[in-house]
Structure formats: C-alpha cells, structure tokens
Amino acid sequence: MADPVEIKVRDHGPYKVTGPVRLIDPEGNELEVDPERPIALCRCGHSQTKPFCDASHRESGFDSCVRARSLDG
C-alpha cells in the first residue's frame, strides 16, 4: 500500500505536497512533477512559476498561519 499524500500548510509560505500526485491544469493537461520529490505550491499569488512556489512570499510580506480546528464545534 502506498503512503498517503500529505499536504502541509507552511506558516507564511507554500503548501508542501509529499507523495504521488497528479497536478492538472485547467485544460486537463498534466504538469510534470518528480513523484519521488515533494512539491511546493504557491499560496501568496506572487510566484513567477505558478502553480509552484519560487519563494516570492518572502518579499511580498505574505502572512498566513493556518491552524487546525476541532471538528467537534
């Protein structure tokens, strides 16, 4: 059984995706990614290599610290 895909939300940074994923553009084309390496997806909107992160969040002042909430209420 393959390890599950893991998506980590990084403070003030990108989503780090680890595991075998297919990344598909709006037209249904698959973006090439190395299945053995994690990928970082832009959250700030300033990357010149979208959907991938190029560390532009550092210069743009992107601010986000997401924390999980309880599903109990």
N, CA, C and O atoms as CSV, one atom per row, in Angstrom:
chain,resi,resn,atom,element,x,y,z
A,1,MET,N,N,0.841,-1.193,0.000
A,1,MET,CA,C,0.000,0.000,0.000
A,1,MET,C,C,0.880,1.248,0.000
A,1,MET,O,O,1.813,1.351,0.797
A,2,ALA,N,N,0.591,2.182,-0.877
A,2,ALA,CA,C,1.373,3.409,-0.986
A,2,ALA,C,C,1.089,4.334,0.198
A,2,ALA,O,O,-0.006,4.343,0.761
A,3,ASP,N,N,2.110,5.108,0.553
A,3,ASP,CA,C,1.914,6.109,1.598
A,3,ASP,C,C,0.892,7.136,1.121
A,3,ASP,O,O,0.830,7.438,-0.070
A,4,PRO,N,N,0.093,7.671,2.036
A,4,PRO,CA,C,-0.888,8.672,1.625
A,4,PRO,C,C,-0.200,9.984,1.245
A,4,PRO,O,O,0.899,10.284,1.712
A,5,VAL,N,N,-0.855,10.741,0.405
A,5,VAL,CA,C,-0.369,12.076,0.064
A,5,VAL,C,C,-0.538,12.955,1.294
A,5,VAL,O,O,-1.560,12.894,1.978
A,6,GLU,N,N,0.473,13.771,1.568
A,6,GLU,CA,C,0.420,14.685,2.714
A,6,GLU,C,C,0.579,16.104,2.197
A,6,GLU,O,O,1.475,16.383,1.400
A,7,ILE,N,N,-0.289,17.002,2.649
A,7,ILE,CA,C,-0.200,18.418,2.291
A,7,ILE,C,C,-0.013,19.198,3.574
A,7,ILE,O,O,-0.889,19.214,4.439
A,8,LYS,N,N,1.145,19.849,3.694
A,8,LYS,CA,C,1.442,20.660,4.876
A,8,LYS,C,C,1.292,22.131,4.531
A,8,LYS,O,O,1.832,22.604,3.531
A,9,VAL,N,N,0.557,22.846,5.366
A,9,VAL,CA,C,0.424,24.288,5.213
A,9,VAL,C,C,1.569,24.908,6.004
A,9,VAL,O,O,1.639,24.755,7.223
A,10,ARG,N,N,2.455,25.601,5.321
A,10,ARG,CA,C,3.607,26.207,5.992
A,10,ARG,C,C,3.277,27.637,6.407
A,10,ARG,O,O,2.671,28.389,5.642
A,11,ASP,N,N,3.677,28.009,7.622
A,11,ASP,CA,C,3.467,29.381,8.076
A,11,ASP,C,C,4.101,30.353,7.098
A,11,ASP,O,O,5.276,30.226,6.754
A,12,HIS,N,N,3.318,31.320,6.653
A,12,HIS,CA,C,3.774,32.391,5.759
A,12,HIS,C,C,4.377,31.871,4.469
A,12,HIS,O,O,5.150,32.582,3.826
A,13,GLY,N,N,4.047,30.647,4.071
A,13,GLY,CA,C,4.670,30.067,2.880
A,13,GLY,C,C,3.748,29.167,2.097
A,13,GLY,O,O,2.526,29.259,2.212
A,14,PRO,N,N,4.338,28.291,1.295
A,14,PRO,CA,C,3.576,27.461,0.359
A,14,PRO,C,C,2.946,26.235,1.010
A,14,PRO,O,O,3.164,25.941,2.185
A,15,TYR,N,N,2.163,25.536,0.205
A,15,TYR,CA,C,1.712,24.200,0.569
A,15,TYR,C,C,2.815,23.238,0.148
A,15,TYR,O,O,3.249,23.272,-1.003
A,16,LYS,N,N,3.272,22.389,1.046
A,16,LYS,CA,C,4.260,21.365,0.710
A,16,LYS,C,C,3.503,20.056,0.522
A,16,LYS,O,O,2.848,19.567,1.442
A,17,VAL,N,N,3.602,19.494,-0.686
A,17,VAL,CA,C,2.875,18.281,-1.046
A,17,VAL,C,C,3.871,17.139,-1.180
A,17,VAL,O,O,4.792,17.198,-1.994
A,18,THR,N,N,3.681,16.099,-0.374
A,18,THR,CA,C,4.560,14.941,-0.391
A,18,THR,C,C,3.730,13.714,-0.739
A,18,THR,O,O,2.669,13.483,-0.159
A,19,GLY,N,N,4.217,12.942,-1.678
A,19,GLY,CA,C,3.517,11.734,-2.091
A,19,GLY,C,C,3.200,11.776,-3.570
A,19,GLY,O,O,3.358,12.811,-4.218
A,20,PRO,N,N,2.753,10.654,-4.104
A,20,PRO,CA,C,2.475,10.579,-5.538
A,20,PRO,C,C,1.184,11.319,-5.891
A,20,PRO,O,O,0.090,10.880,-5.537
A,21,VAL,N,N,1.324,12.437,-6.587
A,21,VAL,CA,C,0.151,13.214,-7.003
A,21,VAL,C,C,0.232,13.510,-8.495
A,21,VAL,O,O,1.308,13.500,-9.093
A,22,ARG,N,N,-0.925,13.771,-9.075
A,22,ARG,CA,C,-1.005,14.282,-10.447
A,22,ARG,C,C,-1.461,15.726,-10.338
A,22,ARG,O,O,-2.454,16.020,-9.672
A,23,LEU,N,N,-0.750,16.611,-10.979
A,23,LEU,CA,C,-1.087,18.035,-10.967
A,23,LEU,C,C,-1.622,18.381,-12.352
A,23,LEU,O,O,-0.906,18.263,-13.347
A,24,ILE,N,N,-2.883,18.810,-12.415
A,24,ILE,CA,C,-3.583,19.009,-13.675
A,24,ILE,C,C,-3.956,20.485,-13.834
A,24,ILE,O,O,-4.474,21.102,-12.903
A,25,ASP,N,N,-3.687,21.055,-15.032
A,25,ASP,CA,C,-4.049,22.447,-15.289
A,25,ASP,C,C,-5.532,22.544,-15.664
A,25,ASP,O,O,-6.191,21.517,-15.824
A,26,PRO,N,N,-6.070,23.771,-15.808
A,26,PRO,CA,C,-7.493,23.934,-16.098
A,26,PRO,C,C,-7.960,23.292,-17.402
A,26,PRO,O,O,-9.149,23.020,-17.571
A,27,GLU,N,N,-7.024,23.048,-18.329
A,27,GLU,CA,C,-7.396,22.429,-19.603
A,27,GLU,C,C,-7.263,20.910,-19.579
A,27,GLU,O,O,-7.486,20.244,-20.590
A,28,GLY,N,N,-6.896,20.363,-18.413
A,28,GLY,CA,C,-6.785,18.920,-18.272
A,28,GLY,C,C,-5.405,18.357,-18.574
A,28,GLY,O,O,-5.221,17.140,-18.586
A,29,ASN,N,N,-4.432,19.236,-18.819
A,29,ASN,CA,C,-3.066,18.797,-19.100
A,29,ASN,C,C,-2.311,18.547,-17.799
A,29,ASN,O,O,-2.458,19.298,-16.834
A,30,GLU,N,N,-1.514,17.503,-17.778
A,30,GLU,CA,C,-0.750,17.157,-16.582
A,30,GLU,C,C,0.575,17.916,-16.561
A,30,GLU,O,O,1.326,17.901,-17.537
A,31,LEU,N,N,0.856,18.586,-15.427
A,31,LEU,CA,C,2.139,19.245,-15.240
A,31,LEU,C,C,3.139,18.197,-14.784
A,31,LEU,O,O,2.813,17.329,-13.975
A,32,GLU,N,N,4.332,18.278,-15.293
A,32,GLU,CA,C,5.349,17.280,-14.981
A,32,GLU,C,C,5.949,17.540,-13.598
A,32,GLU,O,O,6.464,18.626,-13.330
A,33,VAL,N,N,5.879,16.542,-12.732
A,33,VAL,CA,C,6.494,16.615,-11.401
A,33,VAL,C,C,7.207,15.300,-11.129
A,33,VAL,O,O,6.801,14.249,-11.625
A,34,ASP,N,N,8.268,15.366,-10.342
A,34,ASP,CA,C,9.016,14.171,-9.948
A,34,ASP,C,C,8.256,13.497,-8.817
A,34,ASP,O,O,8.124,14.078,-7.741
A,35,PRO,N,N,7.749,12.282,-9.033
A,35,PRO,CA,C,6.943,11.619,-7.998
A,35,PRO,C,C,7.732,11.264,-6.739
A,35,PRO,O,O,7.140,10.941,-5.709
A,36,GLU,N,N,9.037,11.320,-6.813
A,36,GLU,CA,C,9.885,10.990,-5.666
A,36,GLU,C,C,10.222,12.204,-4.801
A,36,GLU,O,O,10.807,12.058,-3.727
A,37,ARG,N,N,9.854,13.401,-5.264
A,37,ARG,CA,C,10.211,14.614,-4.534
A,37,ARG,C,C,8.968,15.399,-4.148
A,37,ARG,O,O,7.989,15.427,-4.893
A,38,PRO,N,N,9.007,16.042,-2.974
A,38,PRO,CA,C,7.884,16.909,-2.605
A,38,PRO,C,C,7.817,18.108,-3.555
A,38,PRO,O,O,8.816,18.490,-4.165
A,39,ILE,N,N,6.626,18.691,-3.669
A,39,ILE,CA,C,6.470,19.924,-4.433
A,39,ILE,C,C,5.927,21.003,-3.511
A,39,ILE,O,O,5.242,20.707,-2.532
A,40,ALA,N,N,6.231,22.245,-3.824
A,40,ALA,CA,C,5.735,23.386,-3.050
A,40,ALA,C,C,4.825,24.193,-3.961
A,40,ALA,O,O,5.245,24.651,-5.024
A,41,LEU,N,N,3.571,24.366,-3.541
A,41,LEU,CA,C,2.583,25.095,-4.321
A,41,LEU,C,C,2.363,26.482,-3.730
A,41,LEU,O,O,2.197,26.633,-2.520
A,42,CYS,N,N,2.362,27.488,-4.595
A,42,CYS,CA,C,2.230,28.886,-4.184
A,42,CYS,C,C,0.888,29.142,-3.504
A,42,CYS,O,O,-0.152,28.661,-3.955
A,43,ARG,N,N,0.926,29.905,-2.415
A,43,ARG,CA,C,-0.297,30.390,-1.757
A,43,ARG,C,C,-0.401,31.900,-1.828
A,43,ARG,O,O,-1.497,32.445,-1.697
A,44,CYS,N,N,0.726,32.600,-2.034
A,44,CYS,CA,C,0.714,34.061,-1.949
A,44,CYS,C,C,0.245,34.736,-3.231
A,44,CYS,O,O,-0.197,35.885,-3.199
A,45,GLY,N,N,0.336,34.029,-4.368
A,45,GLY,CA,C,-0.083,34.596,-5.637
A,45,GLY,C,C,0.984,35.390,-6.366
A,45,GLY,O,O,0.718,35.909,-7.450
A,46,HIS,N,N,2.188,35.504,-5.806
A,46,HIS,CA,C,3.240,36.319,-6.412
A,46,HIS,C,C,4.285,35.513,-7.171
A,46,HIS,O,O,5.149,36.107,-7.816
A,47,SER,N,N,4.243,34.199,-7.121
A,47,SER,CA,C,5.246,33.363,-7.764
A,47,SER,C,C,5.253,33.570,-9.275
A,47,SER,O,O,4.199,33.695,-9.899
A,48,GLN,N,N,6.444,33.606,-9.855
A,48,GLN,CA,C,6.586,33.682,-11.308
A,48,GLN,C,C,6.539,32.291,-11.939
A,48,GLN,O,O,6.545,32.160,-13.163
A,49,THR,N,N,6.491,31.243,-11.091
A,49,THR,CA,C,6.485,29.864,-11.582
A,49,THR,C,C,5.219,29.122,-11.152
A,49,THR,O,O,5.242,27.908,-10.948
A,50,LYS,N,N,4.102,29.869,-11.014
A,50,LYS,CA,C,2.845,29.258,-10.593
A,50,LYS,C,C,2.536,28.025,-11.432
A,50,LYS,O,O,2.803,28.029,-12.634
A,51,PRO,N,N,1.999,27.001,-10.856
A,51,PRO,CA,C,1.461,26.922,-9.503
A,51,PRO,C,C,2.521,26.637,-8.449
A,51,PRO,O,O,2.201,26.482,-7.270
A,52,PHE,N,N,3.792,26.566,-8.869
A,52,PHE,CA,C,4.861,26.235,-7.940
A,52,PHE,C,C,5.361,27.480,-7.210
A,52,PHE,O,O,5.277,28.593,-7.730
A,53,CYS,N,N,5.871,27.282,-6.028
A,53,CYS,CA,C,6.420,28.362,-5.220
A,53,CYS,C,C,7.830,28.701,-5.700
A,53,CYS,O,O,8.621,27.805,-5.997
A,54,ASP,N,N,8.140,29.987,-5.775
A,54,ASP,CA,C,9.502,30.433,-6.077
A,54,ASP,C,C,10.059,31.310,-4.956
A,54,ASP,O,O,11.031,32.038,-5.156
A,55,ALA,N,N,9.442,31.238,-3.781
A,55,ALA,CA,C,9.836,31.977,-2.568
A,55,ALA,C,C,9.487,33.463,-2.639
A,55,ALA,O,O,10.003,34.245,-1.840
A,56,SER,N,N,8.630,33.872,-3.569
A,56,SER,CA,C,8.205,35.273,-3.653
A,56,SER,C,C,7.464,35.731,-2.399
A,56,SER,O,O,7.408,36.927,-2.111
A,57,HIS,N,N,6.896,34.781,-1.652
A,57,HIS,CA,C,6.170,35.135,-0.430
A,57,HIS,C,C,7.053,35.877,0.565
A,57,HIS,O,O,6.560,36.680,1.357
A,58,ARG,N,N,8.344,35.613,0.528
A,58,ARG,CA,C,9.278,36.271,1.453
A,58,ARG,C,C,9.348,37.770,1.181
A,58,ARG,O,O,9.360,38.572,2.114
A,59,GLU,N,N,9.394,38.145,-0.082
A,59,GLU,CA,C,9.482,39.558,-0.458
A,59,GLU,C,C,8.129,40.267,-0.414
A,59,GLU,O,O,8.064,41.473,-0.178
A,60,SER,N,N,7.055,39.518,-0.641
A,60,SER,CA,C,5.731,40.132,-0.735
A,60,SER,C,C,5.104,40.403,0.629
A,60,SER,O,O,4.115,41.130,0.724
A,61,GLY,N,N,5.675,39.824,1.684
A,61,GLY,CA,C,5.105,40.015,3.016
A,61,GLY,C,C,3.886,39.148,3.272
A,61,GLY,O,O,3.066,39.467,4.133
A,62,PHE,N,N,3.759,38.055,2.533
A,62,PHE,CA,C,2.621,37.144,2.713
A,62,PHE,C,C,2.530,36.709,4.167
A,62,PHE,O,O,3.534,36.337,4.775
A,63,ASP,N,N,1.320,36.757,4.725
A,63,ASP,CA,C,1.120,36.457,6.140
A,63,ASP,C,C,-0.053,35.503,6.309
A,63,ASP,O,O,-1.201,35.863,6.051
A,64,SER,N,N,0.248,34.281,6.745
A,64,SER,CA,C,-0.809,33.311,6.999
A,64,SER,C,C,-0.271,32.207,7.896
A,64,SER,O,O,0.741,31.578,7.584
A,65,CYS,N,N,-0.945,31.977,8.998
A,65,CYS,CA,C,-0.581,30.907,9.940
A,65,CYS,C,C,-1.843,30.088,10.237
A,65,CYS,O,O,-2.526,30.312,11.236
A,66,VAL,N,N,-2.127,29.159,9.370
A,66,VAL,CA,C,-3.337,28.332,9.482
A,66,VAL,C,C,-3.156,27.289,10.581
A,66,VAL,O,O,-2.103,26.659,10.678
A,67,ARG,N,N,-4.176,27.111,11.399
A,67,ARG,CA,C,-4.170,26.088,12.435
A,67,ARG,C,C,-5.444,25.266,12.323
A,67,ARG,O,O,-6.510,25.795,12.009
A,68,ALA,N,N,-5.328,23.993,12.576
A,68,ALA,CA,C,-6.490,23.096,12.508
A,68,ALA,C,C,-7.456,23.426,13.640
A,68,ALA,O,O,-7.061,23.789,14.748
A,69,ARG,N,N,-8.733,23.286,13.316
A,69,ARG,CA,C,-9.779,23.492,14.316
A,69,ARG,C,C,-10.433,22.148,14.598
A,69,ARG,O,O,-10.454,21.262,13.743
A,70,SER,N,N,-10.952,22.011,15.779
A,70,SER,CA,C,-11.655,20.798,16.164
A,70,SER,C,C,-12.941,20.666,15.357
A,70,SER,O,O,-13.633,21.657,15.125
A,71,LEU,N,N,-13.259,19.464,14.935
A,71,LEU,CA,C,-14.500,19.219,14.222
A,71,LEU,C,C,-15.697,19.096,15.177
A,71,LEU,O,O,-16.844,18.985,14.743
A,72,ASP,N,N,-15.407,19.119,16.480
A,72,ASP,CA,C,-16.467,18.948,17.489
A,72,ASP,C,C,-17.279,20.215,17.715
A,72,ASP,O,O,-18.311,20.161,18.384
A,73,GLY,N,N,-16.857,21.330,17.190
A,73,GLY,CA,C,-17.674,22.514,17.410
A,73,GLY,C,C,-16.889,23.689,17.564
A,73,GLY,O,O,-17.436,24.775,17.758
